Amino acid sequence: MRIGRWAAALVLVTSACQGGGDASDPRAGAEQATTMPEAAITLPEATGTDAAALPSESVSGAALPSGRSVEVSNDLYEFTFSYPDAAGAIPQLKDLLDSRLYAARDQLASSARDERKAARQEGFPYNPHSYVAKWAEVTNLPNWLSLSAEIYTYTGGAHGMSAFDSLLWDRRAETARKPRDLFASTDALRQAIREPFCDALDKEREKRRGEPVMRGSGQTFTECIDPIAQTLILGSSNGETFDRLGILVGPYEAGPYAEGTYDITLPVTGKVMAVLKPQYRTGFSVGQ
C-alpha cells in the first residue's frame, strides 16, 4: 500500500489503505486551478508599522465541483490547503474543513509576521514560513467516508517537518470521528496490532537500510514504536466495509529524518474485530 511521495523537500508519504478506484490525489485540484480572488481568506487586518509591511500576495483558488484547493504565496509565507470532492459534497464536513483552513491560515499569518518582525529587529534574514495540508480520500463506503491528510510545516529552521492527520465521517450519525473512536480502548487496539505492526515496520526499515534490524541491540532506531501514538487510517479493498488499517509514521519516529516517513498497512484480523465497539462491528470485515 505504498503511495507516491511529494517533492523530495517534503519527504512525505501519501495516505494509504486505498481500495480500487476510490483514490483521490489532492494535488490534482491544484494543477487545474484558475487564478481568482479568495476574499474569505484575506490576511487579518494589521495596524501600526506592521500594516505598512504587509506583502502583496498572489492567491489562487480552484473552483472544484465540491472540493476545494487554496494556494497563497507571498514574501511572508506560502499556504496550501485542499480537500477532495467527496468531502466537499457533505455540507457539515465541508464547514469543518473550511474552519480548519481559516484557522491554519490565520495562525500562519500571525506567526510569520511575528517572526519577520523579530528578524528585522535582530538583523538576521527572514525565511518565509510554510503550511501545507492536503486532505485525500482513503475510501468512500456506504456509511463512512475515510480521509487522511499530509501536513508540512516550515518555520525558518534547517528543514520543514511533515505530519499526518485523519478523520472519518459517520454518515448515519452525521458527525466526524477519529478512527480510534471506533475501538473499545487504545490499549486493546495496541495489543491487537502491535506485533504485526512491529514486524511490518522492521521489514520496511530493512529495505531502506540494507541490513537487518536487531531489536534490543541498543542501536538508535532499532526498537519498535507505539502504533497507537501514530496516525491511524481506515481503508477498504471491497468498497463495503473497512478491512485495512493504515499506520502513518512521521519523521524521527521510526528512523532518522533522511529515512522519511513510513506507511504501514495491516489487514483487519479477528483480534481487531474483537476490540471494536459493538455498534461499529458491522462496518468491518476480516481482510486478506
C-alpha positions in Angstrom: 0.0 0.0 0.0 2.8 2.4 -1.0 1.9 5.8 -2.2 3.7 8.4 -4.2 5.9 10.8 -2.3 5.8 14.6 -2.5 8.7 16.6 -3.7 11.9 15.5 -2.1 12.0 18.5 0.1 8.7 17.4 1.8 9.7 13.8 2.1 6.1 12.8 2.7 4.2 9.6 2.1 0.6 9.9 1.0 -2.3 8.2 2.7 -2.7 4.5 2.3 -5.3 1.8 2.5 -6.8 2.9 -0.8 -9.3 0.5 -2.4 -9.5 0.1 -6.1 -11.0 3.1 -7.9 -11.5 5.3 -4.8 -8.2 7.0 -4.5 -8.1 10.8 -4.8 -4.9 12.7 -5.4 -5.2 16.0 -3.6 -2.7 17.6 -6.0 -5.0 17.2 -9.0 -7.1 20.2 -8.0 -4.1 22.5 -7.7 -3.0 21.6 -11.2 -6.4 22.6 -12.6 -6.6 25.8 -10.5 -7.6 29.1 -12.2 -6.5 32.4 -10.7 -9.3 34.0 -8.8 -9.7 36.2 -5.7 -10.3 34.3 -2.5 -11.9 37.0 -0.3 -12.7 34.7 2.5 -9.1 34.1 3.4 -7.8 37.7 3.3 -4.9 38.4 5.7 -6.1 39.5 9.1 -6.1 43.3 9.4 -2.9 44.8 10.8 -2.2 48.1 12.4 0.8 50.4 13.0 4.1 49.9 11.3 3.4 46.3 10.6 0.4 47.2 8.4 2.6 49.0 6.0 4.9 46.0 5.9 2.3 43.5 4.8 3.3 42.0 1.5 1.3 41.9 -1.7 0.1 38.3 -2.3 -1.0 36.1 -5.1 -3.9 33.9 -4.2 -5.2 31.1 -6.4 -8.3 29.1 -5.6 -9.6 26.2 -7.6 -13.3 26.1 -8.2 -13.8 22.4 -7.9 -17.2 20.7 -8.1 -17.4 20.2 -4.4 -13.9 20.0 -3.1 -11.5 23.0 -2.6 -7.9 23.9 -3.3 -6.4 27.1 -2.0 -2.9 28.3 -2.6 -1.4 31.5 -1.3 2.2 32.6 -2.0 3.8 35.9 -0.9 7.0 37.2 0.7 5.7 36.4 4.1 4.5 32.8 3.8 3.3 30.0 1.5 0.0 28.4 2.3 -1.8 25.4 0.7 -5.0 23.7 1.8 -7.1 21.2 -0.2 -9.8 18.6 0.3 -11.5 16.3 -2.2 -14.9 16.4 -3.8 -16.3 13.6 -1.6 -15.6 15.7 1.5 -16.9 18.9 0.0 -20.2 17.2 -1.0 -21.1 16.8 2.7 -22.1 20.3 3.9 -21.2 19.7 7.6 -17.9 18.2 6.7 -17.1 21.0 4.2 -17.8 23.5 7.0 -15.5 21.6 9.4 -12.6 21.6 6.9 -13.2 25.2 5.9 -12.9 26.2 9.5 -9.6 24.4 9.8 -8.5 26.1 6.6 -9.2 29.6 8.0 -7.7 28.8 11.4 -4.5 27.4 9.9 -4.2 30.4 7.6 -4.7 32.9 10.4 -2.2 31.2 12.7 0.4 31.0 9.9 0.0 34.7 9.0 0.3 35.7 12.7 3.4 33.6 13.5 5.1 34.6 10.2 4.5 38.4 10.9 5.9 38.0 14.4 9.0 36.1 13.2 9.7 38.6 10.4 9.4 41.5 12.9 11.9 39.7 15.2 14.3 39.0 12.3 14.3 42.7 11.3 14.9 43.8 14.9 17.8 41.3 15.3 19.3 41.9 11.9 19.1 38.4 10.5 17.4 37.1 7.4 13.8 36.1 7.4 12.8 32.8 5.7 9.2 32.7 4.7 7.1 30.2 6.6 5.0 27.4 5.0 2.0 25.4 5.8 0.6 22.7 3.5 -2.4 20.5 4.3 -3.7 18.1 1.6 -6.7 16.0 2.5 -7.3 12.9 0.4 -10.0 10.3 0.2 -8.8 7.0 1.6 -12.1 5.1 1.0 -15.7 6.0 0.4 -18.2 3.5 1.9 -22.0 3.5 2.1 -21.9 4.6 5.8 -18.4 6.1 6.0 -16.0 8.5 4.3 -12.4 8.0 5.4 -10.0 10.8 4.9 -6.3 11.4 5.6 -4.1 14.4 5.4 -0.4 15.1 4.6 0.8 18.1 6.5 4.0 20.0 6.0 5.2 23.0 8.1 8.3 25.2 7.9 9.1 27.9 10.4 12.5 29.0 9.3 14.7 26.2 10.6 17.1 23.8 8.9 14.2 21.9 7.3 10.5 21.6 7.5 8.5 18.9 9.3 5.9 16.5 8.0 2.9 15.1 9.8 -0.3 13.3 9.2 -4.0 13.6 10.3 -7.1 11.5 9.7 -10.8 11.6 10.2 -13.9 9.6 9.5 -17.3 11.0 8.5 -20.1 8.9 10.0 -23.0 9.2 7.5 -25.6 7.7 9.8 -24.8 10.0 12.8 -23.8 12.9 10.5 -20.7 13.6 12.6 -16.9 13.4 12.3 -15.0 10.8 14.3 -11.4 9.8 14.8 -10.6 6.2 13.7 -9.6 5.4 17.3 -13.2 6.3 18.4 -14.5 3.1 16.9 -12.4 0.9 19.2 -13.2 -0.1 22.8 -9.9 1.3 24.1 -6.5 2.4 22.8 -4.8 -0.3 25.0 -6.9 -3.0 23.4 -6.2 -1.8 19.9 -2.5 -1.6 20.7 -2.4 -5.2 21.9 -4.3 -6.3 18.8 -1.9 -4.8 16.2 1.4 -4.2 17.9 3.1 -7.5 16.9 2.2 -7.4 13.2 2.9 -3.7 13.1 6.4 -4.1 14.5 7.2 -6.9 12.1 6.0 -4.9 9.1 7.9 -1.8 10.3 11.1 -3.8 10.6 10.8 -5.2 7.1 10.4 -1.7 5.7 13.3 -0.5 7.8 15.5 -3.3 6.4 14.6 -2.4 2.8 15.7 1.2 3.4 18.8 0.5 5.4 20.0 -2.6 3.5 20.6 -4.6 6.7 18.6 -6.4 9.3 17.0 -4.5 12.2 18.2 -6.0 15.5 15.8 -5.1 18.3 17.4 -5.0 21.7 20.8 -4.2 20.2 20.9 -0.7 21.7 21.4 0.9 18.4 19.3 4.0 17.6 16.0 3.4 15.8 16.0 -0.3 16.1 13.3 -0.7 18.7 9.6 -0.8 17.8 7.4 2.2 18.4 3.9 2.5 19.7 1.5 2.2 16.7 -1.3 4.0 18.6 0.9 7.0 19.0 1.0 7.3 15.2 -1.8 8.4 12.8 -4.4 5.6 12.2 -6.4 5.5 9.0 -9.1 3.0 7.9 -9.3 1.7 4.4 -11.2 -0.9 2.3 -10.5 -3.2 -0.5 -14.1 -4.3 -1.1 -15.9 -0.9 -1.1 -18.4 -2.1 1.5 -16.5 -2.5 4.8 -13.2 -1.5 6.5 -10.8 -4.3 6.1 -7.5 -2.5 6.3 -5.7 -0.4 8.9 -3.0 2.1 7.9 -0.4 3.5 10.4 1.3 6.6 9.1 4.6 7.4 10.9 6.3 10.8 10.8 10.0 11.7 10.6 12.2 10.8 13.6 9.6 8.4 15.0 10.9 5.1 13.4 14.1 6.4 11.8 16.3 9.4 11.1 14.9 12.3 9.2 16.6 11.2 6.0 14.7 8.0 6.1 11.5 9.9 5.6 8.0 8.7 6.7 6.6 5.2 7.0 3.3 3.9 5.8 2.4 0.5 7.3 -0.7 -1.4 6.1 -2.3 -4.2 8.1 -5.3 -6.3 7.4 -8.2 -6.3 9.8 -7.9 -9.5 11.8 -10.2 -11.3 14.3 -8.2 -9.7 17.1 -9.0 -6.2 15.6 -12.7 -7.2 15.2 -12.8 -8.2 18.9 -11.7 -4.8 20.2 -14.2 -2.8 18.1 -17.1 -1.2 19.9 -20.2 -3.4 19.3 -22.1 -0.7 17.3 -19.3 -0.4 14.7 -18.5 -4.1 14.1 -20.9 -4.4 11.1 -18.8 -1.8 9.3 -15.7 -4.0 9.4 -14.7 -7.3 8.0 -11.6 -9.5 8.2 -9.1 -8.6 5.5 -6.6 -10.6 3.4 
